């Protein structure tokens, strides 16, 4: 298990990430986080870097083959249609 710290929310709804955790994760002011509720008692806080996410998507898009993607999409659509409405295709 990683570092553990105890914190609390202030009157404005802010929660401070303990210094030891900020240092270990190299968290800097201004970084964004995704906060998700889980099971009514748990908050998940995940570092969220929009710029990095977009850069990764652009790189993956450069490698994509549009014709292959169209073929795979058509095949999957036909498979789902046959599964759901088989009597029309038979």
One Martini backbone bead per residue (centre of mass of N, CA, C, O) as a GRO file, in nm:
protein
   90
    1UNK     BB    1   0.100   0.034   0.018
    2UNK     BB    2   0.076   0.349   0.024
    3UNK     BB    3   0.034   0.636   0.123
    4UNK     BB    4  -0.108   0.790   0.421
    5UNK     BB    5  -0.381   1.025   0.491
    6UNK     BB    6  -0.528   1.281   0.684
    7UNK     BB    7  -0.839   1.449   0.618
    8UNK     BB    8  -1.044   1.746   0.544
    9UNK     BB    9  -1.320   1.936   0.506
   10UNK     BB   10  -1.414   2.241   0.439
   11UNK     BB   11  -1.653   2.498   0.416
   12UNK     BB   12  -1.584   2.494   0.081
   13UNK     BB   13  -1.506   2.177  -0.002
   14UNK     BB   14  -1.214   2.132   0.068
   15UNK     BB   15  -0.931   1.914  -0.004
   16UNK     BB   16  -0.637   1.806   0.136
   17UNK     BB   17  -0.342   1.692   0.026
   18UNK     BB   18  -0.106   1.543   0.160
   19UNK     BB   19   0.224   1.615   0.141
   20UNK     BB   20   0.344   1.329   0.104
   21UNK     BB   21   0.169   1.266  -0.146
   22UNK     BB   22   0.242   1.505  -0.325
   23UNK     BB   23   0.542   1.437  -0.336
   24UNK     BB   24   0.532   1.147  -0.444
   25UNK     BB   25   0.338   1.246  -0.704
   26UNK     BB   26   0.406   1.533  -0.804
   27UNK     BB   27   0.204   1.757  -0.717
   28UNK     BB   28   0.065   2.041  -0.865
   29UNK     BB   29  -0.051   2.330  -0.904
   30UNK     BB   30  -0.348   2.299  -1.118
   31UNK     BB   31  -0.422   2.027  -1.116
   32UNK     BB   32  -0.628   1.768  -1.227
   33UNK     BB   33  -0.936   1.598  -1.114
   34UNK     BB   34  -1.106   1.297  -1.070
   35UNK     BB   35  -1.430   1.254  -0.917
   36UNK     BB   36  -1.558   0.953  -0.758
   37UNK     BB   37  -1.826   0.767  -0.671
   38UNK     BB   38  -1.833   0.483  -0.432
   39UNK     BB   39  -2.074   0.316  -0.254
   40UNK     BB   40  -2.139   0.596  -0.067
   41UNK     BB   41  -1.814   0.615   0.083
   42UNK     BB   42  -1.637   0.659  -0.182
   43UNK     BB   43  -1.350   0.824  -0.310
   44UNK     BB   44  -1.218   0.896  -0.628
   45UNK     BB   45  -0.885   1.014  -0.707
   46UNK     BB   46  -0.780   1.136  -1.029
   47UNK     BB   47  -0.560   1.212  -1.236
   48UNK     BB   48  -0.610   1.480  -1.493
   49UNK     BB   49  -0.486   1.496  -1.837
   50UNK     BB   50  -0.597   1.640  -2.111
   51UNK     BB   51  -0.353   1.681  -2.292
   52UNK     BB   52  -0.252   1.387  -2.285
   53UNK     BB   53  -0.509   1.255  -2.389
   54UNK     BB   54  -0.509   1.402  -2.666
   55UNK     BB   55  -0.231   1.314  -2.761
   56UNK     BB   56  -0.296   1.009  -2.758
   57UNK     BB   57  -0.534   1.019  -2.959
   58UNK     BB   58  -0.375   1.133  -3.198
   59UNK     BB   59  -0.173   0.901  -3.222
   60UNK     BB   60  -0.385   0.676  -3.266
   61UNK     BB   61  -0.517   0.805  -3.521
   62UNK     BB   62  -0.264   0.781  -3.707
   63UNK     BB   63  -0.285   0.449  -3.700
   64UNK     BB   64  -0.544   0.443  -3.836
   65UNK     BB   65  -0.770   0.247  -4.046
   66UNK     BB   66  -1.048   0.341  -4.203
   67UNK     BB   67  -1.122   0.083  -4.367
   68UNK     BB   68  -1.101  -0.117  -4.136
   69UNK     BB   69  -1.300   0.025  -3.948
   70UNK     BB   70  -1.544   0.008  -4.138
   71UNK     BB   71  -1.550  -0.298  -4.165
   72UNK     BB   72  -1.578  -0.366  -3.861
   73UNK     BB   73  -1.839  -0.202  -3.815
   74UNK     BB   74  -2.015  -0.351  -4.019
   75UNK     BB   75  -1.982  -0.636  -3.907
   76UNK     BB   76  -2.091  -0.573  -3.623
   77UNK     BB   77  -2.367  -0.464  -3.710
   78UNK     BB   78  -2.457  -0.727  -3.852
   79UNK     BB   79  -2.433  -0.914  -3.610
   80UNK     BB   80  -2.637  -0.767  -3.429
   81UNK     BB   81  -2.876  -0.779  -3.625
   82UNK     BB   82  -2.889  -1.089  -3.647
   83UNK     BB   83  -2.929  -1.138  -3.344
   84UNK     BB   84  -3.194  -0.955  -3.320
   85UNK     BB   85  -3.299  -0.994  -3.656
   86UNK     BB   86  -3.273  -1.282  -3.799
   87UNK     BB   87  -3.538  -1.319  -3.970
   88UNK     BB   88  -3.461  -1.095  -4.184
   89UNK     BB   89  -3.176  -1.241  -4.280
   90UNK     BB   90  -3.289  -1.545  -4.363
   0.00000   0.00000   0.00000
